[in-house]
Amino acid sequence: MLLLGGYGTTVTAPTTSTEVLVHTEIDAHGAAEALKNADKIVIVPGYGLAVAQAASVVAEIALSLRKEGKEVCCI
C-alpha cells in the first residue's frame, strides 16, 4: 500500500511504458484504516510536510503505530 500526497504536482502521460497502474483515492478515515491494517509502514516526508509544519504530528503517529507492534520506518 502506498499513501501519497500530491499538493502542487502535475500528472503527465507515460512516454514508453505500457504498464497500467491502478490509482484508488481514499479519505482520511480510509488512510487510518489502511495504517491500522498494515504490518509495515514507510514514511517518506516531503515538502508538503514541512510547509504544513506537521513533522511532530507524523512523529506521534509513528510512535503510536510502533506501540501497536507495527514496523515503521521513516526515511
CHARMM-style PDB file with segment names, atoms N, HN, CA, C and O in Angstrom:
ATOM      1  N   MET     1       0.834  -1.166   0.000  1.00  0.00      PROA
ATOM      2  CA  MET     1       0.000   0.000   0.000  1.00  0.00      PROA
ATOM      3  C   MET     1       0.883   1.235   0.000  1.00  0.00      PROA
ATOM      4  O   MET     1       1.956   1.245   0.602  1.00  0.00      PROA
ATOM      5  N   LEU     2       0.434   2.246  -0.661  1.00  0.00      PROA
ATOM      6  HN  LEU     2      -0.438   2.238  -1.150  1.00  0.00      PROA
ATOM      7  CA  LEU     2       1.189   3.486  -0.761  1.00  0.00      PROA
ATOM      8  C   LEU     2       0.238   4.648  -0.587  1.00  0.00      PROA
ATOM      9  O   LEU     2      -0.735   4.786  -1.329  1.00  0.00      PROA
ATOM     10  N   LEU     3       0.523   5.484   0.397  1.00  0.00      PROA
ATOM     11  HN  LEU     3       1.313   5.372   0.999  1.00  0.00      PROA
ATOM     12  CA  LEU     3      -0.266   6.698   0.600  1.00  0.00      PROA
ATOM     13  C   LEU     3       0.568   7.863   0.127  1.00  0.00      PROA
ATOM     14  O   LEU     3       1.720   8.009   0.535  1.00  0.00      PROA
ATOM     15  N   LEU     4       0.011   8.680  -0.714  1.00  0.00      PROA
ATOM     16  HN  LEU     4      -0.925   8.561  -1.045  1.00  0.00      PROA
ATOM     17  CA  LEU     4       0.760   9.802  -1.276  1.00  0.00      PROA
ATOM     18  C   LEU     4      -0.012  11.093  -1.120  1.00  0.00      PROA
ATOM     19  O   LEU     4      -1.242  11.124  -1.173  1.00  0.00      PROA
ATOM     20  N   GLY     5       0.740  12.148  -0.929  1.00  0.00      PROA
ATOM     21  HN  GLY     5       1.739  12.123  -0.886  1.00  0.00      PROA
ATOM     22  CA  GLY     5       0.182  13.487  -1.026  1.00  0.00      PROA
ATOM     23  C   GLY     5       0.608  14.027  -2.371  1.00  0.00      PROA
ATOM     24  O   GLY     5       1.575  13.529  -2.947  1.00  0.00      PROA
ATOM     25  N   GLY     6      -0.070  15.012  -2.884  1.00  0.00      PROA
ATOM     26  HN  GLY     6      -0.856  15.416  -2.416  1.00  0.00      PROA
ATOM     27  CA  GLY     6       0.311  15.487  -4.188  1.00  0.00      PROA
ATOM     28  C   GLY     6       0.046  16.958  -4.389  1.00  0.00      PROA
ATOM     29  O   GLY     6      -0.278  17.368  -5.503  1.00  0.00      PROA
ATOM     30  N   TYR     7       0.170  17.763  -3.363  1.00  0.00      PROA
ATOM     31  HN  TYR     7       0.433  17.430  -2.457  1.00  0.00      PROA
ATOM     32  CA  TYR     7      -0.115  19.186  -3.494  1.00  0.00      PROA
ATOM     33  C   TYR     7       0.830  19.818  -4.505  1.00  0.00      PROA
ATOM     34  O   TYR     7       2.049  19.710  -4.367  1.00  0.00      PROA
ATOM     35  N   GLY     8       0.290  20.462  -5.497  1.00  0.00      PROA
ATOM     36  HN  GLY     8      -0.700  20.550  -5.609  1.00  0.00      PROA
ATOM     37  CA  GLY     8       1.095  21.200  -6.454  1.00  0.00      PROA
ATOM     38  C   GLY     8       1.782  20.347  -7.501  1.00  0.00      PROA
ATOM     39  O   GLY     8       2.668  20.834  -8.203  1.00  0.00      PROA
ATOM     40  N   THR     9       1.394  19.083  -7.623  1.00  0.00      PROA
ATOM     41  HN  THR     9       0.674  18.688  -7.053  1.00  0.00      PROA
ATOM     42  CA  THR     9       2.038  18.230  -8.616  1.00  0.00      PROA
ATOM     43  C   THR     9       1.249  18.232  -9.914  1.00  0.00      PROA
ATOM     44  O   THR     9       0.069  18.581  -9.935  1.00  0.00      PROA
ATOM     45  N   THR    10       1.904  17.843 -10.987  1.00  0.00      PROA
ATOM     46  HN  THR    10       2.863  17.559 -10.970  1.00  0.00      PROA
ATOM     47  CA  THR    10       1.221  17.703 -12.269  1.00  0.00      PROA
ATOM     48  C   THR    10       1.324  16.250 -12.716  1.00  0.00      PROA
ATOM     49  O   THR    10       2.263  15.543 -12.351  1.00  0.00      PROA
ATOM     50  N   VAL    11       0.379  15.827 -13.486  1.00  0.00      PROA
ATOM     51  HN  VAL    11      -0.384  16.401 -13.782  1.00  0.00      PROA
ATOM     52  CA  VAL    11       0.350  14.459 -13.987  1.00  0.00      PROA
ATOM     53  C   VAL    11       0.612  14.489 -15.480  1.00  0.00      PROA
ATOM     54  O   VAL    11       0.002  15.276 -16.204  1.00  0.00      PROA
ATOM     55  N   THR    12       1.516  13.637 -15.947  1.00  0.00      PROA
ATOM     56  HN  THR    12       2.011  12.998 -15.359  1.00  0.00      PROA
ATOM     57  CA  THR    12       1.788  13.539 -17.370  1.00  0.00      PROA
ATOM     58  C   THR    12       1.580  12.106 -17.822  1.00  0.00      PROA
ATOM     59  O   THR    12       1.677  11.176 -17.022  1.00  0.00      PROA
ATOM     60  N   ALA    13       1.301  11.932 -19.072  1.00  0.00      PROA
ATOM     61  HN  ALA    13       1.222  12.688 -19.722  1.00  0.00      PROA
ATOM     62  CA  ALA    13       1.093  10.596 -19.625  1.00  0.00      PROA
ATOM     63  C   ALA    13       2.433   9.876 -19.740  1.00  0.00      PROA
ATOM     64  O   ALA    13       3.457  10.503 -20.010  1.00  0.00      PROA
ATOM     65  N   PRO    14       2.427   8.540 -19.531  1.00  0.00      PROA
ATOM     66  CA  PRO    14       3.671   7.784 -19.688  1.00  0.00      PROA
ATOM     67  C   PRO    14       4.165   7.864 -21.129  1.00  0.00      PROA
ATOM     68  O   PRO    14       3.367   7.944 -22.062  1.00  0.00      PROA
ATOM     69  N   THR    15       5.475   7.843 -21.304  1.00  0.00      PROA
ATOM     70  HN  THR    15       6.124   7.778 -20.546  1.00  0.00      PROA
ATOM     71  CA  THR    15       6.028   8.002 -22.645  1.00  0.00      PROA
ATOM     72  C   THR    15       6.245   6.674 -23.352  1.00  0.00      PROA
ATOM     73  O   THR    15       5.906   6.541 -24.528  1.00  0.00      PROA
ATOM     74  N   THR    16       6.806   5.686 -22.655  1.00  0.00      PROA
ATOM     75  HN  THR    16       7.081   5.794 -21.700  1.00  0.00      PROA
ATOM     76  CA  THR    16       7.108   4.424 -23.333  1.00  0.00      PROA
ATOM     77  C   THR    16       6.519   3.207 -22.639  1.00  0.00      PROA
ATOM     78  O   THR    16       6.473   2.129 -23.231  1.00  0.00      PROA
ATOM     79  N   SER    17       6.074   3.351 -21.420  1.00  0.00      PROA
ATOM     80  HN  SER    17       6.112   4.227 -20.940  1.00  0.00      PROA
ATOM     81  CA  SER    17       5.583   2.209 -20.660  1.00  0.00      PROA
ATOM     82  C   SER    17       4.163   1.851 -21.081  1.00  0.00      PROA
ATOM     83  O   SER    17       3.338   2.731 -21.326  1.00  0.00      PROA
ATOM     84  N   THR    18       3.886   0.559 -21.161  1.00  0.00      PROA
ATOM     85  HN  THR    18       4.555  -0.156 -20.962  1.00  0.00      PROA
ATOM     86  CA  THR    18       2.527   0.100 -21.453  1.00  0.00      PROA
ATOM     87  C   THR    18       1.879  -0.464 -20.196  1.00  0.00      PROA
ATOM     88  O   THR    18       0.762  -0.980 -20.245  1.00  0.00      PROA
ATOM     89  N   GLU    19       2.576  -0.365 -19.079  1.00  0.00      PROA
ATOM     90  HN  GLU    19       3.483   0.054 -19.039  1.00  0.00      PROA
ATOM     91  CA  GLU    19       2.053  -0.869 -17.817  1.00  0.00      PROA
ATOM     92  C   GLU    19       0.885  -0.008 -17.362  1.00  0.00      PROA
ATOM     93  O   GLU    19       0.962   1.220 -17.398  1.00  0.00      PROA
ATOM     94  N   VAL    20      -0.206  -0.655 -16.931  1.00  0.00      PROA
ATOM     95  HN  VAL    20      -0.269  -1.653 -16.902  1.00  0.00      PROA
ATOM     96  CA  VAL    20      -1.374   0.050 -16.434  1.00  0.00      PROA
ATOM     97  C   VAL    20      -1.350  -0.026 -14.913  1.00  0.00      PROA
ATOM     98  O   VAL    20      -1.300  -1.115 -14.343  1.00  0.00      PROA
ATOM     99  N   LEU    21      -1.385   1.122 -14.261  1.00  0.00      PROA
ATOM    100  HN  LEU    21      -1.426   2.008 -14.724  1.00  0.00      PROA
ATOM    101  CA  LEU    21      -1.368   1.185 -12.812  1.00  0.00      PROA
ATOM    102  C   LEU    21      -2.734   1.611 -12.301  1.00  0.00      PROA
ATOM    103  O   LEU    21      -3.417   2.415 -12.935  1.00  0.00      PROA
ATOM    104  N   VAL    22      -3.127   1.077 -11.162  1.00  0.00      PROA
ATOM    105  HN  VAL    22      -2.571   0.425 -10.647  1.00  0.00      PROA
ATOM    106  CA  VAL    22      -4.417   1.398 -10.571  1.00  0.00      PROA
ATOM    107  C   VAL    22      -4.211   2.458  -9.492  1.00  0.00      PROA
ATOM    108  O   VAL    22      -3.340   2.324  -8.632  1.00  0.00      PROA
ATOM    109  N   HSD    23      -5.007   3.489  -9.547  1.00  0.00      PROA
ATOM    110  HN  HSD    23      -5.714   3.598 -10.244  1.00  0.00      PROA
ATOM    111  CA  HSD    23      -4.955   4.582  -8.583  1.00  0.00      PROA
ATOM    112  C   HSD    23      -6.302   4.635  -7.885  1.00  0.00      PROA
ATOM    113  O   HSD    23      -7.335   4.841  -8.522  1.00  0.00      PROA
ATOM    114  N   THR    24      -6.285   4.444  -6.556  1.00  0.00      PROA
ATOM    115  HN  THR    24      -5.446   4.277  -6.038  1.00  0.00      PROA
ATOM    116  CA  THR    24      -7.505   4.495  -5.778  1.00  0.00      PROA
ATOM    117  C   THR    24      -7.362   5.580  -4.724  1.00  0.00      PROA
ATOM    118  O   THR    24      -6.448   5.526  -3.902  1.00  0.00      PROA
ATOM    119  N   GLU    25      -8.244   6.552  -4.738  1.00  0.00      PROA
ATOM    120  HN  GLU    25      -8.987   6.595  -5.407  1.00  0.00      PROA
ATOM    121  CA  GLU    25      -8.198   7.613  -3.741  1.00  0.00      PROA
ATOM    122  C   GLU    25      -9.019   7.205  -2.530  1.00  0.00      PROA
ATOM    123  O   GLU    25     -10.085   6.602  -2.654  1.00  0.00      PROA
ATOM    124  N   ILE    26      -8.492   7.552  -1.339  1.00  0.00      PROA
ATOM    125  HN  ILE    26      -7.626   8.042  -1.238  1.00  0.00      PROA
ATOM    126  CA  ILE    26      -9.218   7.310  -0.094  1.00  0.00      PROA
ATOM    127  C   ILE    26      -9.187   8.584   0.739  1.00  0.00      PROA
ATOM    128  O   ILE    26      -8.337   9.452   0.540  1.00  0.00      PROA
ATOM    129  N   ASP    27     -10.122   8.684   1.669  1.00  0.00      PROA
ATOM    130  HN  ASP    27     -10.813   7.980   1.831  1.00  0.00      PROA
ATOM    131  CA  ASP    27     -10.171   9.849   2.550  1.00  0.00      PROA
ATOM    132  C   ASP    27      -9.350   9.581   3.811  1.00  0.00      PROA
ATOM    133  O   ASP    27      -8.689   8.548   3.911  1.00  0.00      PROA
ATOM    134  N   ALA    28      -9.389  10.502   4.769  1.00  0.00      PROA
ATOM    135  HN  ALA    28      -9.926  11.342   4.688  1.00  0.00      PROA
ATOM    136  CA  ALA    28      -8.598  10.374   5.993  1.00  0.00      PROA
ATOM    137  C   ALA    28      -8.977   9.122   6.772  1.00  0.00      PROA
ATOM    138  O   ALA    28      -8.105   8.448   7.320  1.00  0.00      PROA
ATOM    139  N   HSD    29     -10.271   8.803   6.829  1.00  0.00      PROA
ATOM    140  HN  HSD    29     -10.979   9.351   6.384  1.00  0.00      PROA
ATOM    141  CA  HSD    29     -10.715   7.596   7.532  1.00  0.00      PROA
ATOM    142  C   HSD    29     -10.153   6.344   6.851  1.00  0.00      PROA
ATOM    143  O   HSD    29      -9.711   5.413   7.525  1.00  0.00      PROA
ATOM    144  N   GLY    30     -10.171   6.327   5.529  1.00  0.00      PROA
ATOM    145  HN  GLY    30     -10.530   7.083   4.982  1.00  0.00      PROA
ATOM    146  CA  GLY    30      -9.615   5.197   4.790  1.00  0.00      PROA
ATOM    147  C   GLY    30      -8.117   5.054   5.003  1.00  0.00      PROA
ATOM    148  O   GLY    30      -7.598   3.942   5.097  1.00  0.00      PROA
ATOM    149  N   ALA    31      -7.421   6.194   5.079  1.00  0.00      PROA
ATOM    150  HN  ALA    31      -7.843   7.098   5.002  1.00  0.00      PROA
ATOM    151  CA  ALA    31      -5.975   6.160   5.332  1.00  0.00      PROA
ATOM    152  C   ALA    31      -5.698   5.608   6.725  1.00  0.00      PROA
ATOM    153  O   ALA    31      -4.768   4.822   6.908  1.00  0.00      PROA
ATOM    154  N   ALA    32      -6.496   6.013   7.703  1.00  0.00      PROA
ATOM    155  HN  ALA    32      -7.252   6.651   7.554  1.00  0.00      PROA
ATOM    156  CA  ALA    32      -6.328   5.496   9.065  1.00  0.00      PROA
ATOM    157  C   ALA    32      -6.566   3.992   9.102  1.00  0.00      PROA
ATOM    158  O   ALA    32      -5.823   3.264   9.761  1.00  0.00      PROA
ATOM    159  N   GLU    33      -7.581   3.525   8.413  1.00  0.00      PROA
ATOM    160  HN  GLU    33      -8.184   4.116   7.878  1.00  0.00      PROA
ATOM    161  CA  GLU    33      -7.862   2.088   8.345  1.00  0.00      PROA
ATOM    162  C   GLU    33      -6.718   1.332   7.674  1.00  0.00      PROA
ATOM    163  O   GLU    33      -6.332   0.252   8.121  1.00  0.00      PROA
ATOM    164  N   ALA    34      -6.181   1.905   6.602  1.00  0.00      PROA
ATOM    165  HN  ALA    34      -6.495   2.783   6.239  1.00  0.00      PROA
ATOM    166  CA  ALA    34      -5.077   1.261   5.897  1.00  0.00      PROA
ATOM    167  C   ALA    34      -3.856   1.139   6.805  1.00  0.00      PROA
ATOM    168  O   ALA    34      -3.190   0.103   6.816  1.00  0.00      PROA
ATOM    169  N   LEU    35      -3.559   2.201   7.572  1.00  0.00      PROA
ATOM    170  HN  LEU    35      -4.099   3.042   7.563  1.00  0.00      PROA
ATOM    171  CA  LEU    35      -2.437   2.149   8.513  1.00  0.00      PROA
ATOM    172  C   LEU    35      -2.700   1.128   9.614  1.00  0.00      PROA
ATOM    173  O   LEU    35      -1.788   0.420  10.039  1.00  0.00      PROA
ATOM    174  N   LYS    36      -3.935   1.053  10.074  1.00  0.00      PROA
ATOM    175  HN  LYS    36      -4.676   1.628   9.729  1.00  0.00      PROA
ATOM    176  CA  LYS    36      -4.301   0.103  11.118  1.00  0.00      PROA
ATOM    177  C   LYS    36      -4.109  -1.338  10.638  1.00  0.00      PROA
ATOM    178  O   LYS    36      -3.708  -2.202  11.418  1.00  0.00      PROA
ATOM    179  N   ASN    37      -4.387  -1.595   9.382  1.00  0.00      PROA
ATOM    180  HN  ASN    37      -4.712  -0.893   8.748  1.00  0.00      PROA
ATOM    181  CA  ASN    37      -4.301  -2.945   8.836  1.00  0.00      PROA
ATOM    182  C   ASN    37      -2.913  -3.314   8.329  1.00  0.00      PROA
ATOM    183  O   ASN    37      -2.661  -4.482   8.033  1.00  0.00      PROA
ATOM    184  N   ALA    38      -2.014  -2.352   8.222  1.00  0.00      PROA
ATOM    185  HN  ALA    38      -2.219  -1.403   8.463  1.00  0.00      PROA
ATOM    186  CA  ALA    38      -0.677  -2.610   7.691  1.00  0.00      PROA
ATOM    187  C   ALA    38       0.236  -3.165   8.773  1.00  0.00      PROA
ATOM    188  O   ALA    38       0.092  -2.831   9.949  1.00  0.00      PROA
ATOM    189  N   ASP    39       1.180  -4.016   8.371  1.00  0.00      PROA
ATOM    190  HN  ASP    39       1.297  -4.288   7.416  1.00  0.00      PROA
ATOM    191  CA  ASP    39       2.194  -4.522   9.292  1.00  0.00      PROA
ATOM    192  C   ASP    39       3.461  -3.693   9.213  1.00  0.00      PROA
ATOM    193  O   ASP    39       4.140  -3.494  10.221  1.00  0.00      PROA
ATOM    194  N   LYS    40       3.785  -3.208   8.023  1.00  0.00      PROA
ATOM    195  HN  LYS    40       3.234  -3.369   7.204  1.00  0.00      PROA
ATOM    196  CA  LYS    40       4.989  -2.415   7.794  1.00  0.00      PROA
ATOM    197  C   LYS    40       4.598  -1.106   7.126  1.00  0.00      PROA
ATOM    198  O   LYS    40       3.826  -1.088   6.167  1.00  0.00      PROA
ATOM    199  N   ILE    41       5.142  -0.012   7.647  1.00  0.00      PROA
ATOM    200  HN  ILE    41       5.769  -0.026   8.426  1.00  0.00      PROA
ATOM    201  CA  ILE    41       4.814   1.317   7.132  1.00  0.00      PROA
ATOM    202  C   ILE    41       6.107   2.078   6.900  1.00  0.00      PROA
ATOM    203  O   ILE    41       6.983   2.089   7.766  1.00  0.00      PROA
ATOM    204  N   VAL    42       6.237   2.713   5.748  1.00  0.00      PROA
ATOM    205  HN  VAL    42       5.526   2.704   5.045  1.00  0.00      PROA
ATOM    206  CA  VAL    42       7.378   3.571   5.441  1.00  0.00      PROA
ATOM    207  C   VAL    42       6.858   4.987   5.276  1.00  0.00      PROA
ATOM    208  O   VAL    42       5.955   5.242   4.479  1.00  0.00      PROA
ATOM    209  N   ILE    43       7.436   5.901   6.035  1.00  0.00      PROA
ATOM    210  HN  ILE    43       8.170   5.693   6.682  1.00  0.00      PROA
ATOM    211  CA  ILE    43       7.041   7.303   5.950  1.00  0.00      PROA
ATOM    212  C   ILE    43       8.149   8.047   5.225  1.00  0.00      PROA
ATOM    213  O   ILE    43       9.302   8.042   5.657  1.00  0.00      PROA
ATOM    214  N   VAL    44       7.790   8.687   4.119  1.00  0.00      PROA
ATOM    215  HN  VAL    44       6.853   8.691   3.768  1.00  0.00      PROA
ATOM    216  CA  VAL    44       8.751   9.467   3.334  1.00  0.00      PROA
ATOM    217  C   VAL    44       8.284  10.912   3.368  1.00  0.00      PROA
ATOM    218  O   VAL    44       7.411  11.303   2.593  1.00  0.00      PROA
ATOM    219  N   PRO    45       8.866  11.719   4.272  1.00  0.00      PROA
ATOM    220  CA  PRO    45       8.423  13.106   4.363  1.00  0.00      PROA
ATOM    221  C   PRO    45       8.849  13.910   3.145  1.00  0.00      PROA
ATOM    222  O   PRO    45       9.909  13.676   2.564  1.00  0.00      PROA
ATOM    223  N   GLY    46       8.022  14.840   2.781  1.00  0.00      PROA
ATOM    224  HN  GLY    46       7.161  15.030   3.253  1.00  0.00      PROA
ATOM    225  CA  GLY    46       8.311  15.690   1.632  1.00  0.00      PROA
ATOM    226  C   GLY    46       8.078  17.152   1.953  1.00  0.00      PROA
ATOM    227  O   GLY    46       7.892  17.533   3.109  1.00  0.00      PROA
ATOM    228  N   TYR    47       8.091  17.941   0.932  1.00  0.00      PROA
ATOM    229  HN  TYR    47       8.242  17.632  -0.007  1.00  0.00      PROA
ATOM    230  CA  TYR    47       7.957  19.390   1.058  1.00  0.00      PROA
ATOM    231  C   TYR    47       6.644  19.778   1.746  1.00  0.00      PROA
ATOM    232  O   TYR    47       6.618  20.691   2.572  1.00  0.00      PROA
ATOM    233  N   GLY    48       5.570  19.088   1.406  1.00  0.00      PROA
ATOM    234  HN  GLY    48       5.591  18.347   0.735  1.00  0.00      PROA
ATOM    235  CA  GLY    48       4.266  19.414   1.988  1.00  0.00      PROA
ATOM    236  C   GLY    48       4.241  19.243   3.491  1.00  0.00      PROA
ATOM    237  O   GLY    48       3.576  20.005   4.193  1.00  0.00      PROA
ATOM    238  N   LEU    49       4.960  18.250   3.995  1.00  0.00      PROA
ATOM    239  HN  LEU    49       5.500  17.631   3.426  1.00  0.00      PROA
ATOM    240  CA  LEU    49       5.037  18.039   5.440  1.00  0.00      PROA
ATOM    241  C   LEU    49       5.709  19.234   6.107  1.00  0.00      PROA
ATOM    242  O   LEU    49       5.269  19.698   7.159  1.00  0.00      PROA
ATOM    243  N   ALA    50       6.772  19.725   5.490  1.00  0.00      PROA
ATOM    244  HN  ALA    50       7.129  19.348   4.635  1.00  0.00      PROA
ATOM    245  CA  ALA    50       7.478  20.882   6.039  1.00  0.00      PROA
ATOM    246  C   ALA    50       6.614  22.133   5.983  1.00  0.00      PROA
ATOM    247  O   ALA    50       6.562  22.897   6.947  1.00  0.00      PROA
ATOM    248  N   VAL    51       5.940  22.342   4.869  1.00  0.00      PROA
ATOM    249  HN  VAL    51       5.982  21.721   4.087  1.00  0.00      PROA
ATOM    250  CA  VAL    51       5.089  23.528   4.719  1.00  0.00      PROA
ATOM    251  C   VAL    51       3.961  23.499   5.749  1.00  0.00      PROA
ATOM    252  O   VAL    51       3.606  24.530   6.321  1.00  0.00      PROA
ATOM    253  N   ALA    52       3.408  22.324   5.977  1.00  0.00      PROA
ATOM    254  HN  ALA    52       3.696  21.487   5.512  1.00  0.00      PROA
ATOM    255  CA  ALA    52       2.319  22.188   6.942  1.00  0.00      PROA
ATOM    256  C   ALA    52       2.818  22.169   8.382  1.00  0.00      PROA
ATOM    257  O   ALA    52       2.020  22.172   9.319  1.00  0.00      PROA
ATOM    258  N   GLN    53       4.125  22.149   8.558  1.00  0.00      PROA
ATOM    259  HN  GLN    53       4.774  22.147   7.797  1.00  0.00      PROA
ATOM    260  CA  GLN    53       4.733  22.064   9.882  1.00  0.00      PROA
ATOM    261  C   GLN    53       4.129  20.902  10.674  1.00  0.00      PROA
ATOM    262  O   GLN    53       3.751  21.054  11.836  1.00  0.00      PROA
ATOM    263  N   ALA    54       4.047  19.740  10.022  1.00  0.00      PROA
ATOM    264  HN  ALA    54       4.354  19.616   9.078  1.00  0.00      PROA
ATOM    265  CA  ALA    54       3.381  18.578  10.597  1.00  0.00      PROA
ATOM    266  C   ALA    54       4.335  17.476  11.028  1.00  0.00      PROA
ATOM    267  O   ALA    54       3.896  16.360  11.306  1.00  0.00      PROA
ATOM    268  N   ALA    55       5.632  17.765  11.089  1.00  0.00      PROA
ATOM    269  HN  ALA    55       5.989  18.672  10.863  1.00  0.00      PROA
ATOM    270  CA  ALA    55       6.600  16.726  11.445  1.00  0.00      PROA
ATOM    271  C   ALA    55       6.318  16.134  12.823  1.00  0.00      PROA
ATOM    272  O   ALA    55       6.436  14.922  13.007  1.00  0.00      PROA
ATOM    273  N   SER    56       5.950  16.966  13.788  1.00  0.00      PROA
ATOM    274  HN  SER    56       5.854  17.951  13.639  1.00  0.00      PROA
ATOM    275  CA  SER    56       5.686  16.445  15.138  1.00  0.00      PROA
ATOM    276  C   SER    56       4.444  15.558  15.157  1.00  0.00      PROA
ATOM    277  O   SER    56       4.398  14.571  15.892  1.00  0.00      PROA
ATOM    278  N   VAL    57       3.450  15.899  14.363  1.00  0.00      PROA
ATOM    279  HN  VAL    57       3.487  16.701  13.767  1.00  0.00      PROA
ATOM    280  CA  VAL    57       2.233  15.076  14.285  1.00  0.00      PROA
ATOM    281  C   VAL    57       2.555  13.724  13.668  1.00  0.00      PROA
ATOM    282  O   VAL    57       2.082  12.692  14.146  1.00  0.00      PROA
ATOM    283  N   VAL    58       3.356  13.723  12.609  1.00  0.00      PROA
ATOM    284  HN  VAL    58       3.740  14.561  12.220  1.00  0.00      PROA
ATOM    285  CA  VAL    58       3.737  12.467  11.958  1.00  0.00      PROA
ATOM    286  C   VAL    58       4.578  11.623  12.913  1.00  0.00      PROA
ATOM    287  O   VAL    58       4.447  10.399  12.930  1.00  0.00      PROA
ATOM    288  N   ALA    59       5.438  12.261  13.705  1.00  0.00      PROA
ATOM    289  HN  ALA    59       5.544  13.255  13.691  1.00  0.00      PROA
ATOM    290  CA  ALA    59       6.236  11.532  14.692  1.00  0.00      PROA
ATOM    291  C   ALA    59       5.335  10.872  15.739  1.00  0.00      PROA
ATOM    292  O   ALA    59       5.593   9.743  16.156  1.00  0.00      PROA
ATOM    293  N   GLU    60       4.289  11.568  16.159  1.00  0.00      PROA
ATOM    294  HN  GLU    60       4.080  12.485  15.820  1.00  0.00      PROA
ATOM    295  CA  GLU    60       3.330  10.997  17.112  1.00  0.00      PROA
ATOM    296  C   GLU    60       2.590   9.807  16.508  1.00  0.00      PROA
ATOM    297  O   GLU    60       2.373   8.798  17.179  1.00  0.00      PROA
ATOM    298  N   ILE    61       2.207   9.927  15.248  1.00  0.00      PROA
ATOM    299  HN  ILE    61       2.383  10.746  14.702  1.00  0.00      PROA
ATOM    300  CA  ILE    61       1.539   8.822  14.560  1.00  0.00      PROA
ATOM    301  C   ILE    61       2.469   7.619  14.477  1.00  0.00      PROA
ATOM    302  O   ILE    61       2.053   6.489  14.735  1.00  0.00      PROA
ATOM    303  N   ALA    62       3.735   7.860  14.114  1.00  0.00      PROA
ATOM    304  HN  ALA    62       4.073   8.777  13.905  1.00  0.00      PROA
ATOM    305  CA  ALA    62       4.715   6.770  14.024  1.00  0.00      PROA
ATOM    306  C   ALA    62       4.891   6.092  15.376  1.00  0.00      PROA
ATOM    307  O   ALA    62       4.950   4.865  15.444  1.00  0.00      PROA
ATOM    308  N   LEU    63       4.976   6.865  16.446  1.00  0.00      PROA
ATOM    309  HN  LEU    63       4.928   7.862  16.390  1.00  0.00      PROA
ATOM    310  CA  LEU    63       5.127   6.301  17.786  1.00  0.00      PROA
ATOM    311  C   LEU    63       3.919   5.446  18.155  1.00  0.00      PROA
ATOM    312  O   LEU    63       4.070   4.352  18.700  1.00  0.00      PROA
ATOM    313  N   SER    64       2.723   5.943  17.857  1.00  0.00      PROA
ATOM    314  HN  SER    64       2.601   6.831  17.414  1.00  0.00      PROA
ATOM    315  CA  SER    64       1.503   5.182  18.146  1.00  0.00      PROA
ATOM    316  C   SER    64       1.477   3.863  17.379  1.00  0.00      PROA
ATOM    317  O   SER    64       1.102   2.824  17.922  1.00  0.00      PROA
ATOM    318  N   LEU    65       1.881   3.918  16.105  1.00  0.00      PROA
ATOM    319  HN  LEU    65       2.186   4.762  15.663  1.00  0.00      PROA
ATOM    320  CA  LEU    65       1.902   2.699  15.292  1.00  0.00      PROA
ATOM    321  C   LEU    65       2.917   1.702  15.832  1.00  0.00      PROA
ATOM    322  O   LEU    65       2.649   0.500  15.855  1.00  0.00      PROA
ATOM    323  N   ARG    66       4.073   2.182  16.263  1.00  0.00      PROA
ATOM    324  HN  ARG    66       4.290   3.158  16.244  1.00  0.00      PROA
ATOM    325  CA  ARG    66       5.096   1.299  16.846  1.00  0.00      PROA
ATOM    326  C   ARG    66       4.582   0.658  18.125  1.00  0.00      PROA
ATOM    327  O   ARG    66       4.841  -0.519  18.373  1.00  0.00      PROA
ATOM    328  N   LYS    67       3.858   1.413  18.940  1.00  0.00      PROA
ATOM    329  HN  LYS    67       3.647   2.370  18.739  1.00  0.00      PROA
ATOM    330  CA  LYS    67       3.291   0.875  20.187  1.00  0.00      PROA
ATOM    331  C   LYS    67       2.293  -0.238  19.900  1.00  0.00      PROA
ATOM    332  O   LYS    67       2.087  -1.122  20.731  1.00  0.00      PROA
ATOM    333  N   GLU    68       1.674  -0.193  18.723  1.00  0.00      PROA
ATOM    334  HN  GLU    68       1.841   0.525  18.048  1.00  0.00      PROA
ATOM    335  CA  GLU    68       0.735  -1.238  18.314  1.00  0.00      PROA
ATOM    336  C   GLU    68       1.456  -2.442  17.708  1.00  0.00      PROA
ATOM    337  O   GLU    68       0.816  -3.403  17.281  1.00  0.00      PROA
ATOM    338  N   GLY    69       2.797  -2.389  17.670  1.00  0.00      PROA
ATOM    339  HN  GLY    69       3.318  -1.608  18.017  1.00  0.00      PROA
ATOM    340  CA  GLY    69       3.583  -3.511  17.180  1.00  0.00      PROA
ATOM    341  C   GLY    69       3.866  -3.473  15.680  1.00  0.00      PROA
ATOM    342  O   GLY    69       4.290  -4.474  15.101  1.00  0.00      PROA
ATOM    343  N   LYS    70       3.638  -2.344  15.063  1.00  0.00      PROA
ATOM    344  HN  LYS    70       3.294  -1.531  15.533  1.00  0.00      PROA
ATOM    345  CA  LYS    70       3.888  -2.226  13.630  1.00  0.00      PROA
ATOM    346  C   LYS    70       5.326  -1.787  13.386  1.00  0.00      PROA
ATOM    347  O   LYS    70       5.915  -1.076  14.200  1.00  0.00      PROA
ATOM    348  N   GLU    71       5.875  -2.209  12.277  1.00  0.00      PROA
ATOM    349  HN  GLU    71       5.396  -2.786  11.616  1.00  0.00      PROA
ATOM    350  CA  GLU    71       7.223  -1.813  11.875  1.00  0.00      PROA
ATOM    351  C   GLU    71       7.119  -0.513  11.067  1.00  0.00      PROA
ATOM    352  O   GLU    71       6.550  -0.489   9.976  1.00  0.00      PROA
ATOM    353  N   VAL    72       7.677   0.558  11.621  1.00  0.00      PROA
ATOM    354  HN  VAL    72       8.140   0.539  12.507  1.00  0.00      PROA
ATOM    355  CA  VAL    72       7.583   1.872  10.998  1.00  0.00      PROA
ATOM    356  C   VAL    72       8.992   2.373  10.687  1.00  0.00      PROA
ATOM    357  O   VAL    72       9.853   2.414  11.567  1.00  0.00      PROA
ATOM    358  N   CYS    73       9.216   2.746   9.455  1.00  0.00      PROA
ATOM    359  HN  CYS    73       8.517   2.712   8.741  1.00  0.00      PROA
ATOM    360  CA  CYS    73      10.498   3.276   9.027  1.00  0.00      PROA
ATOM    361  C   CYS    73      10.269   4.663   8.464  1.00  0.00      PROA
ATOM    362  O   CYS    73       9.410   4.855   7.603  1.00  0.00      PROA
ATOM    363  N   CYS    74      11.032   5.632   8.946  1.00  0.00      PROA
ATOM    364  HN  CYS    74      11.730   5.476   9.645  1.00  0.00      PROA
ATOM    365  CA  CYS    74      10.974   6.996   8.436  1.00  0.00      PROA
ATOM    366  C   CYS    74      12.241   7.274   7.647  1.00  0.00      PROA
ATOM    367  O   CYS    74      13.348   7.141   8.169  1.00  0.00      PROA
ATOM    368  N   ILE    75      12.080   7.652   6.417  1.00  0.00      PROA
ATOM    369  HN  ILE    75      11.181   7.760   5.993  1.00  0.00      PROA
ATOM    370  CA  ILE    75      13.240   7.905   5.544  1.00  0.00      PROA
ATOM    371  C   ILE    75      13.579   9.375   5.591  1.00  0.00      PROA
ATOM    372  OT1 ILE    75      14.522   9.812   4.932  1.00  0.00      PROA
TER     373      ILE     75
END
